[in-house]
Amino acid sequence: MKHNDGKVVNQVDKSFRVVPMTFMCIVLCGFSFYLGRIFCSENITEVGKSTDETIFGPPSAKFIEFPECDIAYQDYTPCTDPKRWKKYGYHRLTFMERHCPPPFDRKECLVPPPDGYKSPIRWPKSKNECWYRNVPYDWINKRKSNQNWLRKEGKKFLFPGGGTMFPNGVGAYVDLMQDLIPQMKDGTIRTAIDTGCGVASWGGDLLDRGILTVSLAPRDNHEAQVQFALERGIPAILGIISTQRLPFPSNSFDMAHCSRCLIPWTEFGGIYLLEVHRILRPGGFWVLSGPPVNYKRRWRGWNTTLEEQKSDYDKLQELLTSMCFKLFNQKDDIAVWQKTTDNDCYKRLAALDTYPRKCDDGTEPDSAWYTPLRSCVVVPNKNVKKLILSAIPKWPQRLHVASTRVYDVRRSNENTFHHDDSKWKKRVKHYKQLLPAIGTDEIRNVIDMNTIYGGLAAALIDDPLWVMNVVSSYAKNTLAVVFDRGLIGTYHDWCEAFSTYPRTYDLLHADGLFPSESHRCDMKYVLLEMDRILRPNGYAIIRESSFFVDPIETIAKGLRWNCRKEATGDGGAKDKLLICQKSLWYFKKSS
């Protein structure tokens, strides 16, 4: 090469530089990959569990003697707090959805029980009565006693088993429903959801018939529907179909029920029915009693006209047909529709002039934690035939069968499912040796705070209790597998308050929870929430490495818990069990 002055200048060939640089880049990348494999392989644990805690550094905790909250907080539900309703819109009742307080407004105090609180009545007696002082609410008693929801007698509330659509008793109501849906009798139907559940008499009756129901209701002017349900020992959770999806995976419930639940099913483009369609299994049933069903006989008692009710019924039927539901059966006040098992029905939803439309492929059907409702139909995937209600094993056989959805979870298969099932049978046997209350009427309501496949619940299936299986909204999505085996559960983020009232669970179980959550929120907030929802004299079993057990125990002392450390019983020296019991105390000014 020559400069302008004509002198020759040597230039290094660019290709000579590129070759060694490329070679060095390949070597460095390979070395990094090698180191990554070494360190990552040491941190791989069970499906859905956190990696080694040393990633985030050792947790530390100083002893804090938490103060008592004011007695006004005896029924405090942080994320559904009526005192904060005015901050949110009234459109579609969005103010009743979850709205958790910001971090600076979190309560760092212990929620007190009502004055006069005493240990709940034991199951199965609790199904029919509870102590008035444990849920001291009079409004619902005055407004609903004529419909036999409940009535106050002396120091107790009694539950006659009535409801708005079955004032003469839930038993006869469900008997008629079983005549309309024979699948309720033979183990085909196992899981159900009751929207607008009242005091959960429908779900309570189904327990005796082998059907496990999630009773759902918001915190509204009925005061404490969900708290009454849980005080009775019946599964329930705070929730409302409004602008966000319910915290359940798609194609999970075998049956959904609404008994005059006042949900405007045909309004807003049928968006509430679209959510029922999403969570209902193909071949599953939707049951409606109340307006506009049986409008020809009932319309005079509904403060409406015959024409209006006929119009509402026709709109409902048209909407359900457009979502691929078929009228299955109908008698008196009960109508039953069945979700199609034939995916060909959904092909017509692709037409531009069709409503509702098919959801696009970018819509994740199982995304259900603060996920907005969408006015489109979630179509079951290509494996729909294996999810059909009639195709899965009947109860109780389905409890120990790995569903096809286990393969949708990364590093999960039939072998990992059965290994987990076997592991929890051994662990529960050990738990019962350490905590003899398990399996007795002392423990009824249980939460497995960080489950994978619902193994704990499956191992406890013969005991007089039920388990709410919680899958973290940040973990691998295994909740669909839990439902497929005939168990119930919900998504949740334990850095926030759970959707329940205070003092509603007898036993909390946490396995590997704190390594998963400690990098996102302070452990004390998780433990304060555990204290809020745990009944006085209730228990917590916390299974963690010794790395976490000591700081957890320190915080637990400030909660007035009595704890002891135990070996896990499976030969592992790394993990420890912390078994704690919450003490019963009363607000000082009222005691």
C-alpha positions as CSV (number, residue, x, y, z in Angstrom):
1,M,0.0,0.0,0.0
2,K,1.3,3.5,-0.8
3,H,0.7,6.8,1.0
4,N,0.2,10.0,-1.0
5,D,4.0,10.6,-0.9
6,G,4.5,7.3,-2.7
7,K,6.3,5.4,0.1
8,V,5.5,1.7,0.6
9,V,4.0,0.9,4.1
10,N,3.7,-2.6,5.5
11,Q,0.2,-3.5,6.8
12,V,-0.6,-6.6,8.8
13,D,-3.2,-8.8,7.1
14,K,-6.6,-8.4,8.8
15,S,-7.3,-12.1,8.3
16,F,-4.2,-12.8,10.5
17,R,-5.9,-11.0,13.4
18,V,-9.3,-12.5,13.0
19,V,-8.2,-16.1,13.3
20,P,-6.6,-16.0,16.8
21,M,-9.3,-13.7,18.1
22,T,-11.9,-16.1,17.0
23,F,-10.0,-19.0,18.5
24,M,-9.7,-17.2,21.8
25,C,-13.4,-16.4,21.9
26,I,-14.3,-20.1,21.3
27,V,-11.9,-21.2,24.1
28,L,-13.3,-18.7,26.6
29,C,-16.9,-19.6,25.8
30,G,-16.2,-23.3,26.1
31,F,-14.4,-22.7,29.4
32,S,-17.3,-20.6,30.7
33,F,-19.8,-23.3,29.7
34,Y,-17.7,-25.9,31.5
35,L,-17.6,-23.9,34.7
36,G,-21.3,-23.3,34.4
37,R,-22.1,-27.0,34.1
38,I,-20.0,-27.7,37.2
39,F,-21.6,-25.1,39.4
40,C,-25.1,-25.4,38.1
41,S,-25.2,-29.1,38.4
42,E,-24.5,-28.8,42.1
43,N,-27.5,-26.5,42.5
44,I,-30.1,-28.5,40.6
45,T,-32.7,-29.8,43.1
46,E,-36.3,-31.1,42.8
47,V,-38.7,-29.9,40.1
48,G,-40.0,-26.5,41.2
49,K,-37.6,-26.1,44.1
50,S,-35.0,-23.3,44.6
51,T,-31.4,-23.8,43.9
52,D,-28.7,-23.6,46.6
53,E,-29.3,-20.9,49.1
54,T,-25.7,-19.6,48.9
55,I,-26.5,-17.8,45.7
56,F,-28.2,-15.1,47.7
57,G,-25.9,-15.2,50.8
58,P,-26.7,-16.4,54.3
59,P,-30.1,-15.2,55.7
60,S,-29.9,-13.4,59.0
61,A,-32.6,-12.5,61.5
62,K,-32.6,-10.6,64.7
63,F,-35.1,-11.3,67.4
64,I,-38.1,-9.0,67.1
65,E,-41.0,-9.1,69.6
66,F,-43.8,-8.2,67.2
67,P,-46.4,-5.9,68.7
68,E,-50.1,-6.7,68.7
69,C,-52.3,-5.1,66.0
70,D,-55.3,-3.1,67.2
71,I,-58.4,-5.2,67.9
72,A,-60.0,-3.5,64.9
73,Y,-57.7,-5.7,62.7
74,Q,-59.2,-9.0,64.0
75,D,-60.6,-9.8,60.6
76,Y,-57.8,-8.1,58.6
77,T,-57.4,-9.3,55.0
78,P,-54.6,-7.1,53.6
79,C,-55.2,-7.6,49.9
80,T,-59.0,-7.3,50.1
81,D,-59.3,-4.6,52.7
82,P,-62.6,-2.7,52.7
83,K,-60.8,0.3,54.1
84,R,-59.0,0.7,50.8
85,W,-61.9,0.0,48.4
86,K,-62.4,3.7,47.6
87,K,-59.0,3.8,46.0
88,Y,-60.2,1.5,43.2
89,G,-62.9,1.6,40.6
90,Y,-66.4,0.3,40.9
91,H,-66.7,-0.8,37.3
92,R,-67.2,-4.6,37.3
93,L,-66.6,-4.5,41.1
94,T,-62.8,-4.2,40.6
95,F,-62.5,-2.8,44.1
96,M,-63.2,-6.3,45.4
97,E,-60.3,-7.9,43.6
98,R,-56.8,-8.3,45.1
99,H,-55.1,-5.0,45.8
100,C,-52.3,-5.5,48.2
101,P,-50.8,-2.7,50.2
102,P,-47.5,-1.2,49.1
103,P,-44.4,-2.3,51.1
104,F,-44.3,0.8,53.2
105,D,-47.9,0.1,54.4
106,R,-47.4,-3.5,55.5
107,K,-48.5,-4.3,59.0
108,E,-45.7,-5.6,61.2
109,C,-47.9,-6.7,64.0
110,L,-49.8,-9.8,65.2
111,V,-53.5,-10.0,64.3
112,P,-55.5,-10.6,67.4
113,P,-58.4,-13.0,67.7
114,P,-61.9,-11.6,68.7
115,D,-62.6,-11.2,72.3
116,G,-64.0,-14.6,73.6
117,Y,-62.4,-16.6,70.8
118,K,-62.1,-20.3,71.5
119,S,-60.7,-23.3,69.7
120,P,-63.0,-24.2,66.7
121,I,-65.5,-27.0,67.0
122,R,-64.0,-30.2,65.6
123,W,-64.9,-31.9,62.3
124,P,-67.4,-33.3,61.4
125,K,-69.5,-31.5,64.0
126,S,-68.2,-28.2,62.7
127,K,-70.0,-28.7,59.5
128,N,-73.2,-27.9,61.2
129,E,-72.2,-25.4,63.9
130,C,-69.5,-22.9,65.0
131,W,-68.8,-20.6,67.9
132,Y,-70.4,-17.1,67.4
133,R,-67.4,-15.3,69.0
134,N,-65.0,-16.8,66.4
135,V,-67.0,-15.2,63.6
136,P,-69.0,-12.5,65.3
137,Y,-71.0,-11.2,62.3
138,D,-74.7,-10.4,62.7
139,W,-75.6,-8.8,59.3
140,I,-75.5,-12.1,57.3
141,N,-77.5,-13.8,60.1
142,K,-80.3,-11.1,60.0
143,R,-80.5,-11.0,56.2
144,K,-80.2,-14.7,55.4
145,S,-81.7,-16.6,58.3
146,N,-85.0,-16.7,56.5
147,Q,-83.3,-18.7,53.7
148,N,-81.7,-21.0,56.3
149,W,-78.1,-20.1,55.4
150,L,-77.4,-19.9,59.2
151,R,-79.0,-18.9,62.4
152,K,-77.7,-17.8,65.8
153,E,-78.7,-19.9,68.8
154,G,-77.0,-19.0,72.1
155,K,-73.3,-19.0,71.8
156,K,-73.3,-20.7,68.4
157,F,-74.1,-20.3,64.7
158,L,-76.0,-23.2,63.3
159,F,-76.0,-24.2,59.6
160,P,-79.2,-25.8,58.6
161,G,-77.9,-26.4,55.1
162,G,-80.2,-24.0,53.3
163,G,-79.5,-21.5,50.5
164,T,-81.3,-18.9,48.4
165,M,-82.3,-21.6,45.8
166,F,-82.6,-24.5,48.4
167,P,-84.1,-23.0,51.5
168,N,-85.4,-26.5,52.5
169,G,-82.0,-28.0,52.5
170,V,-79.0,-28.6,50.3
171,G,-79.3,-32.4,50.4
172,A,-82.5,-32.6,48.3
173,Y,-81.0,-29.9,46.0
174,V,-77.9,-32.0,45.3
175,D,-80.0,-35.2,45.0
176,L,-81.8,-33.6,42.1
177,M,-78.5,-32.4,40.6
178,Q,-77.2,-36.0,40.7
179,D,-80.2,-37.2,38.9
180,L,-79.4,-34.7,36.2
181,I,-75.7,-35.5,36.2
182,P,-75.1,-39.2,36.8
183,Q,-71.3,-38.6,36.6
184,M,-71.5,-37.1,40.1
185,K,-72.3,-40.6,41.5
186,D,-69.5,-42.8,40.0
187,G,-66.3,-41.0,40.7
188,T,-66.2,-39.3,37.3
189,I,-66.6,-35.8,38.8
190,R,-64.1,-35.1,41.6
191,T,-63.3,-31.4,41.6
192,A,-65.8,-28.5,41.6
193,I,-65.9,-24.7,42.0
194,D,-68.8,-22.9,43.5
195,T,-68.9,-19.2,42.5
196,G,-70.7,-17.0,45.0
197,C,-70.7,-19.8,47.6
198,G,-72.7,-18.3,50.5
199,V,-71.6,-20.2,53.6
200,A,-70.5,-23.1,51.4
201,S,-73.3,-25.5,52.2
202,W,-73.2,-26.9,48.6
203,G,-69.5,-27.7,48.9
204,G,-70.0,-29.1,52.3
205,D,-72.7,-31.5,51.1
206,L,-70.5,-32.7,48.2
207,L,-67.7,-33.7,50.6
208,D,-69.8,-36.6,51.8
209,R,-70.3,-37.6,48.1
210,G,-66.6,-37.7,47.3
211,I,-66.5,-34.4,45.5
212,L,-63.9,-31.8,46.5
213,T,-65.1,-28.2,46.0
214,V,-63.4,-24.8,46.1
215,S,-66.0,-22.4,47.4
216,L,-65.3,-18.9,46.1
217,A,-66.7,-15.6,47.3
218,P,-65.5,-12.0,47.6
219,R,-65.3,-10.0,50.8
220,D,-68.5,-8.0,50.3
221,N,-71.6,-6.9,52.2
222,H,-72.2,-10.5,53.2
223,E,-69.3,-9.9,55.5
224,A,-67.6,-13.3,56.0
225,Q,-68.9,-16.0,53.7
226,V,-65.4,-17.5,53.2
227,Q,-64.6,-17.3,56.9
228,F,-67.8,-19.1,57.8
229,A,-66.9,-21.8,55.3
230,L,-63.4,-22.3,56.7
231,E,-64.7,-22.2,60.3
232,R,-66.9,-25.1,59.3
233,G,-64.0,-27.0,57.8
234,I,-65.0,-26.6,54.2
235,P,-62.5,-25.6,51.5
236,A,-62.9,-21.9,50.5
237,I,-61.0,-18.9,49.2
238,L,-61.6,-15.2,48.7
239,G,-62.1,-14.3,45.1
240,I,-64.3,-12.7,42.4
241,I,-64.6,-13.0,38.7
242,S,-64.1,-9.3,37.7
243,T,-61.2,-8.1,35.5
244,Q,-58.6,-10.7,36.3
245,R,-58.4,-14.5,35.8
246,L,-59.1,-16.7,38.7
247,P,-55.9,-18.2,40.2
248,F,-56.4,-21.6,38.6
249,P,-55.0,-23.4,35.5
250,S,-57.0,-24.1,32.4
251,N,-59.0,-27.3,31.9
252,S,-58.9,-28.2,35.6
253,F,-62.3,-28.3,37.3
254,D,-64.7,-31.1,36.5
255,M,-67.8,-29.0,37.5
256,A,-68.6,-25.4,38.1
257,H,-71.7,-24.2,40.0
258,C,-73.6,-21.0,40.5
259,S,-76.7,-20.8,42.6
260,R,-78.2,-17.4,42.2
261,C,-74.7,-16.0,42.6
262,L,-75.7,-12.6,41.0
263,I,-72.9,-12.8,38.4
264,P,-74.2,-11.0,35.3
265,W,-73.2,-13.8,32.9
266,T,-74.4,-12.2,29.7
267,E,-73.0,-8.7,30.3
268,F,-69.6,-7.4,29.1
269,G,-69.6,-9.8,26.1
270,G,-70.0,-12.8,28.4
271,I,-66.4,-12.3,29.7
272,Y,-67.3,-14.1,33.0
273,L,-68.6,-17.1,31.2
274,L,-65.4,-17.2,29.2
275,E,-63.4,-17.5,32.4
276,V,-65.6,-20.4,33.5
277,H,-65.0,-22.0,30.1
278,R,-61.2,-21.6,30.6
279,I,-61.0,-23.4,34.0
280,L,-63.5,-26.1,33.1
281,R,-62.2,-29.4,31.8
282,P,-63.4,-30.6,28.4
283,G,-66.6,-32.6,29.1
284,G,-67.0,-30.8,32.4
285,F,-70.3,-29.4,33.5
286,W,-71.6,-25.9,34.3
287,V,-74.6,-25.8,36.6
288,L,-76.8,-22.8,37.0
289,S,-79.8,-22.4,39.3
290,G,-81.8,-19.2,39.7
291,P,-82.5,-16.5,37.1
292,P,-83.1,-16.9,34.3
293,V,-83.6,-20.7,34.6
294,N,-87.2,-21.8,35.0
295,Y,-88.3,-18.2,34.2
296,K,-91.8,-19.3,33.1
297,R,-92.6,-20.2,36.7
298,R,-90.3,-18.0,38.7
299,W,-90.3,-14.6,37.0
300,R,-93.0,-13.1,39.3
301,G,-90.7,-13.5,42.4
302,W,-87.7,-11.9,40.6
303,N,-89.1,-8.4,40.3
304,T,-89.0,-8.5,36.6
305,T,-91.2,-9.4,33.6
306,L,-91.7,-12.7,31.7
307,E,-90.3,-11.0,28.5
308,E,-87.2,-9.8,30.2
309,Q,-86.4,-13.2,31.7
310,K,-87.0,-15.0,28.4
311,S,-84.7,-12.5,26.7
312,D,-82.0,-13.2,29.3
313,Y,-82.3,-16.9,29.0
314,D,-82.1,-16.8,25.2
315,K,-79.0,-14.6,25.4
316,L,-77.4,-17.0,27.9
317,Q,-78.2,-20.0,25.7
318,E,-76.8,-18.3,22.6
319,L,-73.7,-17.3,24.4
320,L,-73.0,-20.7,25.8
321,T,-73.6,-22.3,22.3
322,S,-71.0,-19.9,20.8
323,M,-68.5,-21.1,23.4
324,C,-69.2,-24.8,22.5
325,F,-71.3,-25.6,25.5
326,K,-74.4,-27.8,25.0
327,L,-77.5,-28.0,27.2
328,F,-77.1,-31.3,28.9
329,N,-80.1,-31.5,31.2
330,Q,-82.7,-29.3,32.9
331,K,-85.4,-29.7,35.6
332,D,-87.1,-27.3,37.8
333,D,-84.7,-24.6,38.9
334,I,-81.5,-26.3,37.7
335,A,-80.0,-26.2,34.2
336,V,-76.8,-28.1,33.2
337,W,-74.5,-27.4,30.3
338,Q,-71.6,-29.5,29.2
339,K,-68.3,-28.1,27.6
340,T,-67.6,-29.8,24.3
341,T,-65.0,-32.6,24.0
342,D,-64.7,-32.0,20.2
343,N,-62.1,-29.4,19.3
344,D,-63.6,-29.1,15.8
345,C,-66.4,-27.0,17.3
346,Y,-63.8,-24.2,17.9
347,K,-62.8,-24.0,14.2
348,R,-65.7,-21.7,13.4
349,L,-64.4,-19.1,15.9
350,A,-61.6,-18.2,13.5
351,A,-64.1,-16.4,11.2
352,L,-63.7,-12.6,11.4
353,D,-67.4,-11.9,12.0
354,T,-67.6,-14.4,14.9
355,Y,-67.9,-13.5,18.6
356,P,-66.4,-14.5,20.8
357,R,-63.2,-15.1,18.9
358,K,-60.7,-17.8,19.4
359,C,-57.7,-16.5,21.6
360,D,-54.5,-16.1,19.6
361,D,-51.6,-18.5,20.1
362,G,-49.8,-15.9,22.3
363,T,-52.4,-16.3,25.0
364,E,-51.0,-18.6,27.8
365,P,-54.0,-20.6,29.0
366,D,-52.6,-21.3,32.4
367,S,-51.3,-17.8,33.2
368,A,-53.6,-16.8,36.0
369,W,-51.8,-14.6,38.5
370,Y,-52.9,-10.9,38.0
371,T,-53.6,-11.9,34.4
372,P,-56.4,-9.7,32.8
373,L,-59.5,-11.4,31.5
374,R,-59.8,-11.5,27.7
375,S,-62.9,-11.6,25.6
376,C,-61.9,-14.6,23.7
377,V,-62.2,-18.4,24.0
378,V,-59.2,-20.3,25.3
379,V,-59.2,-23.4,23.1
380,P,-57.8,-26.6,24.7
381,N,-54.6,-27.8,23.1
382,K,-54.1,-30.7,20.8
383,N,-53.9,-33.1,23.7
384,V,-57.5,-32.3,24.6
385,K,-58.6,-36.0,24.2
386,K,-56.4,-37.0,27.2
387,L,-57.9,-34.2,29.4
388,I,-61.5,-35.0,28.7
389,L,-63.5,-35.8,31.8
390,S,-64.6,-39.2,30.6
391,A,-61.0,-40.1,29.5
392,I,-59.2,-39.6,32.8
393,P,-59.4,-42.3,35.5
394,K,-62.2,-42.1,38.0
395,W,-61.8,-41.2,41.6
396,P,-59.9,-42.5,43.6
397,Q,-57.8,-44.2,40.9
398,R,-56.8,-40.9,39.4
399,L,-55.0,-39.8,42.6
400,H,-51.9,-41.9,41.8
401,V,-51.9,-41.6,38.0
402,A,-49.5,-39.2,36.3
403,S,-51.5,-37.1,33.9
404,T,-50.2,-36.2,30.4
405,R,-49.7,-32.6,31.7
406,V,-46.8,-33.8,33.8
407,Y,-44.7,-33.7,30.6
408,D,-45.5,-30.0,30.1
409,V,-43.3,-29.3,33.1
410,R,-39.6,-29.0,32.4
411,R,-37.5,-31.9,33.8
412,S,-40.7,-33.7,34.8
413,N,-42.1,-37.0,33.7
414,E,-44.0,-40.0,34.9
415,N,-41.0,-41.3,36.9
416,T,-40.5,-38.0,38.8
417,F,-44.2,-38.0,39.6
418,H,-44.2,-41.5,41.0
419,H,-40.9,-40.8,42.9
420,D,-42.6,-37.8,44.5
421,D,-45.7,-39.8,45.4
422,S,-43.6,-42.5,47.1
423,K,-41.4,-39.9,48.8
424,W,-44.4,-38.2,50.5
425,K,-45.9,-41.4,51.8
426,K,-42.7,-41.9,53.8
427,R,-42.4,-38.3,54.9
428,V,-46.0,-38.2,56.1
429,K,-45.5,-41.3,58.1
430,H,-42.6,-39.6,59.8
431,Y,-44.6,-36.4,60.3
432,K,-47.3,-38.3,62.2
433,Q,-44.7,-39.7,64.5
434,L,-43.4,-36.2,65.3
435,L,-46.9,-34.6,65.4
436,P,-49.6,-37.1,66.5
437,A,-52.3,-34.5,65.9
438,I,-52.1,-35.2,62.2
439,G,-54.8,-37.7,61.3
440,T,-57.0,-36.7,64.3
441,D,-59.9,-34.2,64.4
442,E,-57.5,-31.6,65.8
443,I,-56.3,-30.8,62.3
444,R,-58.9,-30.1,59.5
445,N,-57.8,-27.2,57.2
446,V,-54.3,-27.6,55.8
447,I,-52.1,-25.5,53.3
448,D,-49.2,-27.0,51.5
449,M,-47.5,-23.7,50.8
450,N,-45.0,-24.8,48.1
451,T,-46.2,-28.1,46.6
452,I,-45.0,-29.7,43.3
453,Y,-47.5,-32.5,42.5
454,G,-49.7,-32.4,45.6
455,G,-47.7,-35.3,47.2
456,L,-48.4,-34.3,50.8
457,A,-52.2,-34.0,50.1
458,A,-52.2,-37.4,48.4
459,A,-50.4,-39.1,51.3
460,L,-53.0,-37.6,53.7
461,I,-56.0,-38.5,51.6
462,D,-57.4,-41.0,54.1
463,D,-57.3,-38.6,57.1
464,P,-60.2,-36.3,58.1
465,L,-58.7,-33.2,56.5
466,W,-58.3,-31.4,53.2
467,V,-55.3,-29.6,51.7
468,M,-55.1,-26.4,49.7
469,N,-52.1,-27.0,47.4
470,V,-50.3,-23.8,46.6
471,V,-48.0,-23.5,43.6
472,S,-45.9,-20.3,43.6
473,S,-46.7,-17.9,40.8
474,Y,-42.9,-17.8,40.2
475,A,-42.3,-21.5,40.1
476,K,-42.8,-24.1,37.4
477,N,-46.4,-24.6,36.7
478,T,-47.4,-28.0,38.2
479,L,-50.8,-27.0,39.5
480,A,-52.6,-28.5,36.5
481,V,-51.1,-31.9,37.5
482,V,-52.5,-31.4,41.0
483,F,-56.0,-30.9,39.6
484,D,-55.7,-33.8,37.2
485,R,-55.1,-36.2,40.2
486,G,-58.3,-35.0,41.8
487,L,-56.9,-32.5,44.3
488,I,-57.4,-28.7,44.6
489,G,-55.1,-25.8,44.8
490,T,-54.3,-22.2,43.8
491,Y,-51.5,-20.0,42.5
492,H,-50.0,-17.6,45.0
493,D,-47.0,-15.4,45.7
494,W,-46.1,-15.7,49.4
495,C,-44.5,-12.2,49.4
496,E,-48.2,-11.1,49.5
497,A,-51.1,-12.0,51.7
498,F,-53.1,-15.1,51.0
499,S,-56.7,-14.8,49.9
500,T,-58.3,-15.8,53.2
501,Y,-59.3,-14.5,56.6
502,P,-57.3,-14.7,59.8
503,R,-57.3,-17.9,61.8
504,T,-58.5,-20.2,59.1
505,Y,-56.0,-23.0,58.9
506,D,-54.9,-25.7,61.4
507,L,-51.7,-26.7,59.7
508,L,-49.2,-24.9,57.4
509,H,-46.6,-27.0,55.6
510,A,-43.6,-25.3,53.9
511,D,-41.0,-27.4,52.0
512,G,-38.2,-25.4,50.5
513,L,-40.3,-22.2,50.5
514,F,-37.9,-19.7,52.0
515,P,-35.0,-20.1,49.6
516,S,-37.5,-19.5,46.9
517,E,-38.9,-16.3,48.4
518,S,-36.1,-14.8,50.5
519,H,-34.5,-13.0,47.5
520,R,-37.7,-11.2,46.8
521,C,-39.0,-10.3,50.2
522,D,-38.0,-10.4,53.9
523,M,-38.7,-13.7,55.5
524,K,-40.5,-11.9,58.4
525,Y,-43.3,-10.9,56.1
526,V,-43.9,-14.5,55.0
527,L,-43.9,-15.6,58.6
528,L,-46.2,-12.8,59.7
529,E,-48.6,-13.9,57.0
530,M,-48.4,-17.5,58.2
531,D,-49.2,-16.2,61.7
532,R,-52.2,-14.3,60.4
533,I,-53.9,-17.3,58.7
534,L,-52.9,-19.9,61.3
535,R,-55.4,-20.7,64.0
536,P,-54.3,-20.3,67.7
537,N,-52.9,-23.6,68.8
538,G,-52.4,-24.5,65.1
539,Y,-49.2,-26.0,63.8
540,A,-46.5,-25.2,61.2
541,I,-44.1,-27.8,59.7
542,I,-41.2,-26.0,58.0
543,R,-38.8,-28.2,56.1
544,E,-35.6,-26.3,55.2
545,S,-31.8,-26.6,55.3
546,S,-30.2,-25.8,58.6
547,F,-29.0,-22.7,56.7
548,F,-32.5,-21.3,57.0
549,V,-34.0,-23.1,60.0
550,D,-32.1,-21.0,62.7
551,P,-33.2,-17.5,61.4
552,I,-36.8,-18.8,60.9
553,E,-36.8,-20.1,64.5
554,T,-35.6,-16.7,65.7
555,I,-38.4,-14.9,63.9
556,A,-41.0,-17.5,65.1
557,K,-40.1,-16.7,68.7
558,G,-41.2,-13.1,68.1
559,L,-44.5,-14.5,66.8
560,R,-45.1,-16.2,70.1
561,W,-44.7,-19.6,68.5
562,N,-43.2,-22.6,70.3
563,C,-40.8,-24.4,68.0
564,R,-38.5,-27.4,68.1
565,K,-36.1,-28.9,65.6
566,E,-36.3,-32.4,64.4
567,A,-34.5,-34.7,61.9
568,T,-36.2,-35.1,58.6
569,G,-36.3,-38.9,58.9
570,D,-35.0,-39.6,55.4
571,G,-31.3,-39.7,56.2
572,G,-30.4,-36.3,54.9
573,A,-28.2,-34.3,57.3
574,K,-28.6,-31.0,55.4
575,D,-32.3,-30.5,55.9
576,K,-34.1,-30.0,59.2
577,L,-37.7,-29.9,60.3
578,L,-38.9,-27.0,62.4
579,I,-42.2,-27.9,64.1
580,C,-44.0,-25.0,65.6
581,Q,-47.3,-24.3,67.4
582,K,-48.9,-20.9,67.6
583,S,-50.0,-19.9,71.1
584,L,-53.5,-18.5,72.0
585,W,-53.4,-15.0,73.3
586,Y,-55.9,-12.2,73.5
587,F,-55.7,-8.5,72.9
588,K,-54.5,-7.0,76.1
589,K,-57.1,-4.2,76.4
590,S,-60.0,-6.7,76.1
591,S,-58.6,-9.6,78.0
